[in-house]
Amino acid sequence: MRTDSIHQKQADGTAHRSVAIITARGGSRRIPHKNIREFAGHPILYYSVRAALESGVFDEVMVSTDSAQIRDIAEQCGAVVPFLRSDATAGDYATTDEVIAEVLREYARRGEQFDRFCCIYPTAPFLTPERLRTAMTMLGEAESVLPVVRFSYPPQRGFTVRNGEVVRWMPEFAAARSQDLEPVYHDAGQFYACRTEAFWRDETTDVRNMVPLILPEAEVQDIDTPEDWAAAEEKYRRLHAGT
């Protein structure tokens, strides 16, 4: 769906063109039909589409999928699905970067160019329009924006198992106080925002000038197992109680 987007200007005075790419393939082994399973009253894909549309920063909000069923639901949610994925990007081993590249090339083949994009996970019910607006604004200075969340426990003081024995992963930090250790963050699992030129240059969203968008733990939840799903739904309902 095309939106009345909020544009920054390029150096030549023309407006940036941006596309939201929501990646939602049909296969899911651990949680069947994961990308369209009902979550708090809607297909979970709905939340990513809604956040992208309501952000007002995209000229197009599209879903990349290999599934006719997901295509139909995506269109009901307000997104567009102008083409389906190829077999090459529909398999278990296709990378997100390969999916992005295919989408951008297909749009270019159709005569449409986007100088910025945001690749959004289809299972991101905690994503908000405000976060997307912030990230796309940050691309005015940065080449890529990655939402991250701080590890709740310092990984430097973690353990691993070797030959059946528990050993410290980084023994040099065994006596260090938690507050003295450098904060470590992990991918929040919501989206990647990137300038298209930088993506083609480095062939990834992990470009040289990538900056963080630090999120609070209350807005982040991995959803990889049925247990994760149940925890995320409960967390979502608590956050939105009374709204």
N, C-alpha and C positions, 0 to 999 in steps of 0.2 A: 504493500500500500504506500502510495506517495503521501507525504505529509507536508504541512506548512512549516518547514523546518527553520530553526534559528541558525543563521549562517554567520561565520566569521569571514573576513575578506582575505583573499590571497594578495600577494605582492602587487599583482597587476590590477587589483581592484575588483576582480570577479569573485563571486561567492564560491566557497568550498562546496563540493558535492560529496555527500556521505551516504553510505549504505550500512544497514544493520543486517548481518548475516547470522541467522539462527540455525545452528547445525543440529539436525534431528533425524538421524538415520533410523531405519526400521528395526534393525536387529538389536536385541539386548538379552544377554544370557542370565544375568543374576536377578534382574527385575523385568519380567516379561512386559512388553509394551510400555517400557519405562517413560518414554518421551510424551506419551499421551494418556498415561494412567491418571485417574482422578486424584487430585490433591486439594483438600479443603474445598471441595465443591466444583472444581474446574479441572480440565485436563492440564497437567503441569506445564505444558508448553504455553498455555494461555498467559501465564505470568510474565514470561520473557517477552512475548509479543506485545502485551499491554504496556510494559515498562518502556519498550522501544518506541511504540507509537506515542505514548504520553510525554516522552522526553522532548519531542518536537525538534530534534537535532538531525533527523535522517530524511533524506529525499526518498528513500525506499526502505521498507522493512520486509525482508524476504526470508523464507525458510528453505534451507538446502536439505533435501531428503530424497531417498530412493523409494519411498512408500506412498502409494496412492491414498491410503487411509490417513496418514499424517498430513499429506497435502490438503486433503479435504478439511481436516480439523484446523490446520493452520489458516486456511482461507476463511473459515468460519470465525476465527479469532481476529481477523483483520489484516493478516499478512498476505503477501503474494508469493506464489511458487511458480515463477515463469518457466522453469525447466526442472527436470529431475536429475539426480546425480547419475554419473556414469558408473559402470560396474567397478571401475578402478578405484573410485572413492567411496564405494558403498560397503567395502569389506571390513573385517575386523582390524586389519593392519594399516588402513589408510590413516594418515596423520591429519590433524586439524589444518596444518599449513597447506597440505595438498588439497583439502576441501576448499579453503579460501582461494587458492590459486585457480582452481577450476571455476569457481563462481565468478571471479574477476575477469578471467579470460572469456567466459561465455557472455558476460555483459558487454565486454569490449567487442566481441564478434557481432553483437547486436547493435553496436554503435553507441553504447552507453559507457561512460568513464566516470569513476569515482576516485577522488584523490584522498579520501579517508574512509576507513571502514571500522566497524566494531563487530567482532565475532562473539556472539552471545551463546552461552550454554542453554539448552532447552529445559534444563532442570535447575532453574535458579529462581525459586519463588521469593527469595528475599531481596532480589534486585529491585532497585527503585529508579524512577525516571530521573531523580535528582543526581544519583550516582553516575548515570550515563551522561547527563549534561556536564557534570564536573569533568569526567574523563575526556569528553570530546573537546572541552575548552582547554584542558591541559595539553592537547595536541598542538596548541598554538606555539608552545615552546619545545615540548618533547616530541620524539618521533614515535614513541609507543608508550602505552599506559597499562600497567598490570595491577589489578586489585589484589592486595595481599592482606593476610591477617597474622598477627604475632602468635608463635607457638605459646601455649599456656604454660608449658614446663620447658626449661632450657634444654635443648637437645644436647648441648655440650656435656650435660651431666647424665646422659642416658646410658643404657647398657645394651650390649649385644650378646648373642650366644655363640660360642665357638667350641667345637668339639664337646658339646653337651654342657659346657660350663658358662655361667654368667660372668661376663667381664665388662669393665667400663669401656665405653666406646672411645672416650677421650680422657684418659686417666690424668692428664695434666691439669684438668679442671676439677678433680675430685674434691678438693678442699675449698674451691672458690665459692663465694657467696653468689646467690642467684642475681642479686641486684648489680653485681660487678661484671656480669657476663654481657657480651654484646647481644642485643636482641636479634632473634632469627625469625624470619617470616616464611609463610608458605602461600602458594597460589590459593586465592579465595574460591576458585572454581565458578566464576560468574561470567567473565568476558575478557577479551583482549581488544584494546583500541589501538589503531596503528595508522600511520600515514602510508598510503599505497606505494609511493616512491621508495620509502625505506624498506617496505616488505619485499618489493621486487629486487632491491639491491642486495639484501641479506638473505632472501628466500625464507624468511621466518618473521614472526612477530617479536621474537627475542632479539631486537636490534640493539645497536650499540647505545643509543640514547633512549633507554627505557626507564621510566620513572614509576614509583609506586603510588597507588591510591590505597592508603591504609584504612582498612575497615575494622570496626569493632566485632568482637566474637559473636555478639548477639545477632549480627546480620549475615552470619556465615554458617553453612551446614553442608558437609559432604553427603551426597546421597548415592551410595554405591551398593548398599545391601537393603533387604527389607527392614532390618532394624534401624538403619539410617533413615529410611523413609518415614517410619513411625515417629522417630525422634524429631524429624524435621516438621512433620505435620503438627505435632504437639507444640513445638517451639513457635511455629507460625501462628497457631491459634492464640497462644499467650500474647504474642506481639500485637495481634489485631483484635484482641478482646475488647468489645464495646464500640468498635468502629463500624 
